[in-house]
Amino acid sequence: MQVVDVEPAPEALPEELRVDGLWWRKFAMLGSVYAPEWWKRSSPPVIAAIIFGLIGRNRRGAMANMRRILGTREPIVTAPAALRMFVEFAHCMTETMEFFGPRPHPVRVDVPEPDLLASTLEKGRGAIVVTGHLGNWDVAAADLRKYGRAVTVVMAHESNPSTHEYVRRMREALDIRVVYSDDSVFSSLHLVRALRANHIVAMQLDRTSPQGRTLEIPFFGVPARFSAGPFHLARVAGAPIIPSFAPRLGVRHYEIRFGGVHEVPDRRRRSSIESIAASVVADFEAIVREHPCQWFQFADFWATPTAAAITRGPSQSAPESEPQARPAARS
């Protein structure tokens, strides 16, 4: 789970000392693991409110997203919703660190029946689990191990480089292989092999990098950019896509919410990626509508990106290349 960016500008402080840096991450881990229960439950809202007040860039970004999701520009509505998003994020972050720490408490993860992922894996083609930064996707990724398949998580690098190795080791300690989505083309072959071995590949939909291919898809009525990687991978590997999200229902209590099972036809139907992507984004929009304060976006999602990306819309043909990712180096 990625933490909020920091204000003032990154060069004002060493990376390790920024709010999203390694020192604060380790400090938060200590509190999440060793603090008494009353502290774990009561401190996240207080810390979230302080950050909400101090870090104007993230506050403004959250409010901009709430204006779009809630359909109003009234600060009396959008400001409390944005603050609640900070609070929900703090609770999820606390429970994530506790879960991945040396003294984890039991976490309840409800899975609906029928279990679409289990039935899909029975077909032997693997599954691409597409998720977003909604609820606790880290705990949900760890919960995928119960299906008895190897799990590979494809994700963006941490926004603060000082936390990169720390977070990678935390995830890999639970046998979750991490690959990064902005480097070598050769690792896409590893993802294809994993899917053809009936493994699970989990990918983020709502985080893109300047180097990554994107698709421009309507989202809350306005075009937005989403990662194209899951759809190209699905076409190459012949694997189905299952949107999956983990909203928080209470203390250490999450619910898995599946969208539909989406099949990407082969290259002969060039428009297929855009149409399937639109269906997946519709599943994502539905869960964001239901849990708007658990979609953890701290920058305006609809803003024009500062760096150019290769984009394709419903009226354009999709690029033919595979998603790019590089396996994280193991120490």
Number of C-alpha atoms within 10 A of each C-alpha: 17 17 17 22 19 21 16 13 9 12 8 9 14 10 18 16 13 22 19 21 24 21 16 15 20 14 10 16 20 15 17 27 22 14 12 10 11 8 12 19 14 11 15 21 19 12 14 20 15 12 20 22 12 14 16 14 17 23 22 17 19 27 26 23 23 26 19 18 18 15 12 13 14 11 13 9 15 22 20 14 20 29 21 19 26 30 23 23 29 20 25 26 22 22 26 22 25 24 20 22 17 10 12 14 13 10 16 14 18 13 15 11 6 8 12 16 23 12 10 18 19 10 11 14 19 27 27 29 24 23 22 21 21 24 28 28 23 21 22 19 23 18 15 19 15 8 13 10 16 18 22 25 24 25 18 18 18 18 15 20 14 19 21 14 16 13 19 19 17 14 18 16 12 11 14 19 19 24 25 18 28 20 15 13 14 14 19 22 17 15 26 21 14 21 27 17 14 19 22 28 28 24 25 22 24 20 18 21 16 13 14 21 24 25 25 21 23 17 19 17 9 10 13 19 25 25 23 25 24 26 28 22 25 25 21 19 24 19 29 25 30 23 25 26 27 27 27 21 13 10 13 19 16 23 19 19 16 22 20 14 16 18 17 24 19 15 14 7 10 15 16 20 26 23 15 17 24 20 17 23 22 17 19 23 17 14 21 20 14 10 15 20 25 26 24 23 25 21 18 19 19 15 12 10 13 7 8 11 16 14 19 18 19 17 8 13 15 22 15 11 12 23 26 23 25 19 20 15 9 10 5
